[in-house]
């Protein structure tokens, strides 16, 4: 009787559905809105598991973020300057690793947010990462982290396309000048 009080089949079903969708996903293409310190930017991204991402921002400076799986580059096209960071020093190290996310989801209890979202909070190496899924269809809809400057960084994704043919050249980092 006590075990039945702690076992919620609906929560298990949600977790298993999310895990199943993640296992079958090799890449995602999507639009995003990023909010940092009450300032929003938007653009498009291609995410390829494991650990690759290419994002273009729609602002004037045409900021681009690229990860090749080991390094993260943030580049502005206005002056061709860019900064390179080791990927393992950023929360993207975990967000871009679907095997890690699946492993963590198996161990965590989902949280229901406003009866619209399912949330899992992952904590790893001083990184607190909240991942959000749509409660109805269990698709990934965004995440929340702290950036390298300890700013709250919220990403909402939309118009998601799964397992599209993508150009691998997108994940090539720029050469040193």
C-alpha positions as CSV (number, residue, x, y, z in Angstrom):
1,X,0.0,0.0,0.0
2,X,2.8,2.5,0.9
3,X,4.6,1.8,-2.4
4,X,1.4,2.6,-4.4
5,X,1.2,6.0,-2.7
6,X,4.7,6.9,-4.1
7,X,4.2,5.4,-7.5
8,X,2.5,7.7,-10.1
9,X,2.0,5.9,-13.4
10,X,1.2,9.1,-15.2
11,X,4.6,10.6,-14.3
12,X,6.4,7.4,-15.3
13,X,4.6,7.5,-18.7
14,X,5.5,11.2,-19.2
15,X,9.2,10.4,-18.4
16,X,9.2,7.4,-20.7
17,X,7.6,9.3,-23.6
18,X,10.1,12.2,-23.2
19,X,13.0,9.7,-23.1
20,X,11.7,7.8,-26.2
21,X,11.4,11.1,-28.1
22,X,14.9,12.1,-27.1
23,X,16.4,8.7,-28.1
24,X,14.9,9.0,-31.6
25,X,16.2,12.5,-32.1
26,X,19.5,13.0,-33.8
27,X,19.1,16.7,-34.5
28,X,16.7,19.7,-34.1
29,X,16.3,22.8,-36.1
30,X,14.3,25.6,-34.4
31,X,13.6,29.3,-33.9
32,X,14.4,30.7,-30.5
33,X,13.9,33.6,-28.2
34,X,16.6,34.2,-25.7
35,X,16.1,36.4,-22.7
36,X,19.0,37.6,-20.6
37,X,18.6,40.4,-18.0
38,X,15.1,41.3,-19.4
39,X,16.6,41.8,-22.9
40,X,15.4,39.5,-25.6
41,X,17.0,38.4,-28.9
42,X,15.8,35.8,-31.4
43,X,17.2,33.7,-34.2
44,X,17.5,30.2,-35.5
45,X,19.5,27.2,-34.4
46,X,20.5,23.8,-35.5
47,X,21.4,21.3,-32.7
48,X,23.0,18.0,-33.5
49,X,23.6,15.4,-30.9
50,X,26.1,15.0,-29.4
51,X,27.3,18.5,-28.5
52,X,27.0,20.4,-31.7
53,X,25.1,23.6,-32.2
54,X,24.9,26.5,-34.7
55,X,22.8,29.5,-33.9
56,X,22.3,32.8,-35.8
57,X,20.8,35.8,-34.1
58,X,18.6,38.2,-36.0
59,X,20.1,41.4,-34.5
60,X,22.2,43.9,-36.5
61,X,25.5,42.4,-35.4
62,X,24.4,38.9,-36.6
63,X,25.9,37.1,-33.6
64,X,26.7,33.5,-34.3
65,X,27.2,30.7,-31.7
66,X,29.0,27.5,-32.9
67,X,30.0,24.4,-31.0
68,X,31.9,21.6,-32.8
69,X,31.5,19.3,-29.8
70,X,34.5,20.5,-27.8
71,X,34.8,24.2,-28.2
72,X,32.2,27.0,-28.2
73,X,32.7,30.1,-30.3
74,X,30.7,33.3,-30.0
75,X,31.2,35.5,-33.1
76,X,29.9,38.9,-34.2
77,X,29.9,39.4,-37.9
78,X,30.2,43.2,-37.7
79,X,33.9,43.1,-36.9
80,X,34.7,39.4,-37.3
81,X,35.9,39.1,-33.7
82,X,35.1,36.0,-31.8
83,X,35.7,34.4,-28.4
84,X,36.4,30.7,-27.9
85,X,35.4,28.8,-24.8
86,X,35.9,25.2,-23.8
87,X,32.5,23.6,-24.1
88,X,33.0,21.8,-20.9
89,X,33.1,25.1,-19.0
90,X,29.5,26.0,-20.1
91,X,26.1,24.6,-19.4
92,X,25.8,23.6,-23.1
93,X,28.2,20.8,-22.3
94,X,25.2,19.1,-20.7
95,X,22.3,20.5,-22.8
96,X,23.9,19.3,-26.0
97,X,24.4,15.7,-24.6
98,X,21.2,13.8,-25.0
99,X,22.6,10.7,-23.3
100,X,23.4,12.7,-20.2
101,X,19.9,14.3,-20.3
102,X,18.2,10.9,-20.7
103,X,20.3,9.5,-17.8
104,X,19.3,12.4,-15.5
105,X,15.6,12.3,-16.5
106,X,15.5,8.7,-15.5
107,X,16.7,9.6,-12.0
108,X,14.6,12.8,-11.5
109,X,10.9,13.4,-10.8
110,X,9.2,15.7,-13.3
111,X,7.7,18.9,-12.0
112,X,4.4,20.2,-13.5
113,X,4.6,23.9,-14.2
114,X,1.2,25.7,-14.6
115,X,-0.3,22.5,-16.0
116,X,1.4,23.4,-19.3
117,X,5.0,22.4,-18.9
118,X,7.1,19.5,-17.6
119,X,10.4,20.6,-16.0
120,X,13.5,18.7,-14.9
121,X,16.2,20.4,-12.9
122,X,19.7,19.1,-13.5
123,X,22.6,20.2,-11.3
124,X,26.1,19.4,-12.4
125,X,29.4,21.0,-11.6
126,X,27.9,24.2,-10.3
127,X,25.6,24.4,-13.3
128,X,21.8,24.5,-12.6
129,X,19.9,23.6,-15.7
130,X,16.1,23.6,-16.1
131,X,14.8,21.8,-19.1
132,X,11.2,22.3,-20.2
133,X,8.9,20.0,-22.2
134,X,5.4,20.6,-23.5
135,X,3.0,18.8,-21.2
136,X,0.7,17.7,-24.0
137,X,3.1,16.4,-26.6
138,X,6.3,16.1,-24.5
139,X,8.4,17.9,-27.0
140,X,11.4,20.0,-25.8
141,X,10.4,23.7,-25.6
142,X,13.3,25.3,-23.9
143,X,15.8,25.6,-21.1
144,X,17.0,28.0,-18.4
145,X,20.7,28.3,-17.3
146,X,23.1,30.8,-15.9
147,X,25.6,32.0,-18.5
148,X,29.3,32.4,-18.0
149,X,28.7,35.8,-16.4
150,X,26.1,34.4,-14.0
151,X,23.1,36.0,-15.8
152,X,19.9,34.1,-15.9
153,X,19.5,32.9,-19.5
154,X,16.1,31.6,-20.7
155,X,15.7,30.0,-24.2
156,X,12.2,29.3,-25.6
157,X,12.2,27.3,-28.8
158,X,9.5,27.0,-31.4
159,X,8.9,25.7,-35.0
160,X,10.9,22.6,-34.1
161,X,11.9,20.3,-36.9
162,X,13.4,16.9,-35.9
163,X,16.0,14.8,-37.8
164,X,16.3,17.1,-40.8
165,X,19.2,16.8,-43.3
166,X,21.8,19.3,-42.1
167,X,25.0,20.8,-43.4
168,X,27.9,19.5,-41.3
169,X,30.0,22.5,-42.4
170,X,27.8,24.7,-40.0
171,X,29.7,23.2,-37.1
172,X,33.2,24.1,-38.3
173,X,34.8,26.8,-36.1
174,X,36.2,29.9,-37.6
175,X,40.0,30.0,-38.3
176,X,42.2,32.3,-36.3
177,X,42.9,35.6,-38.1
